[in-house]
Every structure is written in structure tokens, then in C-alpha cells.
Amino acid sequence: MPQQSSETKVVDHRYLQVARTLRKEIVDGVYPVGSQLPTEHELCERFAVSRYTIREALRRLRDDNLVSSRPRTGTLVVPRPSADSYVQHVMSINDLLDFATGTRFAIESVAMVGIDDDLAERTGLAVGEQWLSVRGFRQADTGEAALCRTEYYINRTFAAVGRLLQRHEGPIFPLIEDLFGLSIVEVQQEIVAVLLSAELAAGLDEDPGAPALQVQRTYRASDEQIAQVTINTHPASRFRHSMTMRRVRS
């Protein structure tokens, strides 16, 4: 595979920088919904970059559903879509919203943590990076034993959401989307069988060594950066995964 040239890497880095700057200005209200962004020529002059770089940055904003571009009308800031419009080929991201909305998340700790070897293996994140860790137990409204142990690992770029979590109910990723003006476009899920440690068993009212299922989800934004990793550990008796498959005829 050919190596990417240093010049191409610089261009890539520049359009991501431009996109992030414009995204922040849209979220902060510098460009409110219905307003028009400056022309490509004006943006080229402002950021001292090529028209190609500006077009790539605007493409990122369109992928985030923040703007729309039309011939002769320029680039307009558009309203944020509702959460139920995010969909994958296999499952709806809205299903994750339904699960989290119907339960209560009892937070135990919120802190910045360094990713060590153990966390790197469990989350897929790079050793040495700093992520916001949010840990607790998710419970049904009925007040029965906890449904699962939940661990959030949030990209430090979005760590400011930590200050809002004690007053926040429901899933965290829509909060990140609203605060920072990005869209979660992909959630990768992996389910593995584990045995409960003594610590987890106590919190879940189970016996140490009891079988459980660990569900890891990695949330990616349209610029491909990982926004959040979630690990839910469910006692086997409190978890059921259902999926429908259809034959596709060629």
C-alpha cells in the first residue's frame, strides 16, 4: 500500500481543524440555524488554506448534519435531526436510547483515568491516553437488583460533559452530540462471556464466578474519532439479545 505523503497529511490535518472550528462556532451560536456560512472564497482567506481543504471541511459538517449546501444558495446551518434518525444496517442506534431511557444510572465515580494495559485490552483504547471514566450500576425503575455494571470511557475532548452527569438521566452520547455539535454515525458492538469478579458480584447481587455477558460498544463520530466506549456487564440471567435476519436474494 503506498505511503501517504507528508503534504497530504498536512492537508488532512488542516481540513479537520477547519471543520472543528466551524463546528464549535455553530454550536456556540456564531452561526445560528438558518444562517449562511461565509463563502468558500471567504473561508479560504480566513483560514489561509486551499479551496479543496474548505470543501473537505464543509463535507465533514454535512456528514454531521450541521449544514446543507445547495447550488446558488451557499451553505446553510440546519436544525439538528432527532435521535431516531440514526440507524445502522443491523440495528437501530435508537434501541440504545430506549434501553438507557427506561433505566436509572446510579453513578459511583467520575474521574480522569490513564489507560493501562488492562483497560487497553478491555476497551481497545491506546495505553497512556487520558479518558474520562464514569462508573456505576444501571437499574430498572422497579427498584430490583441492578441490571448491569456500566463503565463509560469518554474522549477527553468531550470531558466537560462530566460536570452535567449528576443531573442527567438517560444515555450520554446524545448529550455529547448536543454539546459539541457532532454526530455519532457508527456504534460497534462486541459481546463476550465472562465470569463475575467478587467486586462486580457484590454490586449485582450475584455469586462470585457467576456467568455474565460483557457488552462493549465503541461510538465513532463522522470524523472517525472515538467519542465514547461503554462496557456493560450483565449477569447471564438478566440479559437477552434478540436479532432478526432476513435472506437477501440476489
ABEGO torsion letter per residue (X at the ends): XBBBBAAAAAAAAAAAAAAAAAAAAAAAGABBBGBBBBBAAAAAAAAGBBAAAAAAAAAAAAAAGABBBBBGAEBBBBBBBBAAABBBAABBAAAAAAAAAABBBBBABBBBBBBBAAAAAAAGBBBGBBBBBBBEBBBBAAGBBBABBBBBBBBAAAAAAAAAAAABBEBAAAAAAAAAGBBBABBBBBBBBBBBBAAAAAAAGBBBGBBBBBBBBBBBBAAGBBABBBBBBBBAAABBBBBBBBBBBX
